[in-house]
Amino acid sequence: MKKYLLLPLLILFISSTSMKQAADDKVADVNGKWSGTIALVYDITVNMKQEEAKVNGLVNSEIGDIKLKDGVVTGNDVMFKQFTHNGMAVKFVKGKVEGDKMAVTVNFQGANFTGTLKRVK
């Protein structure tokens, strides 16, 4: 009798673990145009192209256009690693997506600058 009860419980456990893993593997949709302000003064527009968990983008700002390459989306987090722009170091660009808003942090020349972007519809 115990053997017959154990099998359905084991199947239920395995299926619920698989569903949780599938939910954890889901990545936010960051594809498209985003607009907002960084450090309260820099108005930017970001056009992102996402393919599954990989993302590239182009930032349009008053200091020029900046390419974002080799980004990764993990869950609701977006991360672009270190690059240089006009000889200046950008250690990272990261964002946290919540619906049509993204909280952004940019480490530029060793200082963190934050802001919020909104999806342009």
C-alpha positions in Angstrom: 0.0 0.0 0.0 2.8 2.4 0.9 4.5 1.7 -2.5 1.3 2.8 -4.3 1.1 6.0 -2.4 4.8 6.9 -2.8 4.7 6.8 -6.6 2.0 9.5 -7.1 3.8 11.7 -4.5 7.1 11.3 -6.3 5.5 12.1 -9.6 3.8 15.2 -8.1 7.1 16.4 -6.6 9.0 16.0 -9.8 6.4 17.8 -11.9 6.1 20.7 -9.4 10.0 21.0 -9.3 10.0 21.1 -13.1 7.3 23.7 -13.3 9.2 25.9 -10.7 12.4 25.5 -12.7 10.6 26.6 -15.9 9.2 29.6 -14.1 12.7 30.5 -12.8 14.1 30.2 -16.3 11.7 32.8 -17.8 13.4 36.0 -18.8 11.9 39.5 -18.9 11.0 41.0 -22.2 13.2 44.0 -22.7 12.9 44.1 -26.5 12.0 47.5 -28.0 12.4 51.2 -27.1 12.8 52.5 -23.5 13.1 56.2 -22.4 14.0 57.9 -19.2 16.5 59.9 -17.2 19.8 58.9 -15.6 21.2 60.8 -12.6 18.3 63.2 -12.8 19.8 65.1 -15.7 20.7 62.8 -18.6 17.7 62.1 -20.8 18.2 58.9 -22.8 16.5 56.6 -25.2 17.5 52.9 -25.4 16.6 50.6 -28.3 17.1 47.0 -27.3 17.0 43.9 -29.4 16.6 40.7 -27.5 17.0 37.1 -28.6 15.9 34.8 -25.7 18.3 35.7 -22.8 20.8 37.7 -25.0 20.3 41.4 -25.6 22.1 44.2 -27.5 21.1 47.9 -27.6 21.8 51.4 -28.7 21.6 54.3 -26.2 20.8 57.7 -27.7 21.8 60.6 -25.4 23.2 64.1 -25.4 26.7 62.8 -25.1 26.2 60.7 -28.3 25.2 57.2 -29.3 26.5 54.3 -27.2 26.4 50.6 -28.3 25.5 48.1 -25.6 26.7 44.6 -26.6 26.6 41.1 -25.2 24.0 41.8 -22.5 22.3 39.0 -20.6 18.8 38.8 -19.2 18.3 36.6 -16.2 14.8 36.6 -14.8 14.0 40.3 -14.4 17.6 41.4 -14.3 19.5 42.8 -17.3 23.3 43.2 -17.3 25.8 44.6 -19.8 29.5 44.1 -18.8 32.4 46.5 -18.9 33.2 48.6 -22.0 34.7 52.0 -22.9 33.0 55.0 -24.5 35.3 57.7 -25.9 38.1 56.3 -23.7 36.0 56.4 -20.5 35.3 53.3 -18.6 31.8 51.9 -18.1 32.2 49.1 -15.6 28.6 47.9 -16.0 25.0 48.8 -17.0 22.4 46.9 -15.1 18.6 47.0 -14.9 15.7 45.5 -13.0 12.5 45.2 -15.0 9.1 45.5 -13.4 6.4 45.5 -16.1 7.0 48.5 -18.3 9.6 50.1 -16.0 13.2 49.4 -15.6 15.4 50.7 -12.7 18.9 51.3 -14.1 22.3 51.6 -12.6 25.3 52.7 -14.7 28.9 52.5 -13.2 30.7 55.2 -15.2 34.3 56.1 -14.3 33.9 54.4 -10.9 30.7 56.2 -9.8 27.2 54.7 -9.8 24.4 56.7 -11.6 20.8 55.5 -11.2 17.6 56.2 -13.1 14.3 54.8 -14.4 13.4 53.9 -17.9 9.9 53.4 -19.2 8.9 51.2 -22.2 7.8 53.4 -25.1 4.6 52.0 -26.7 
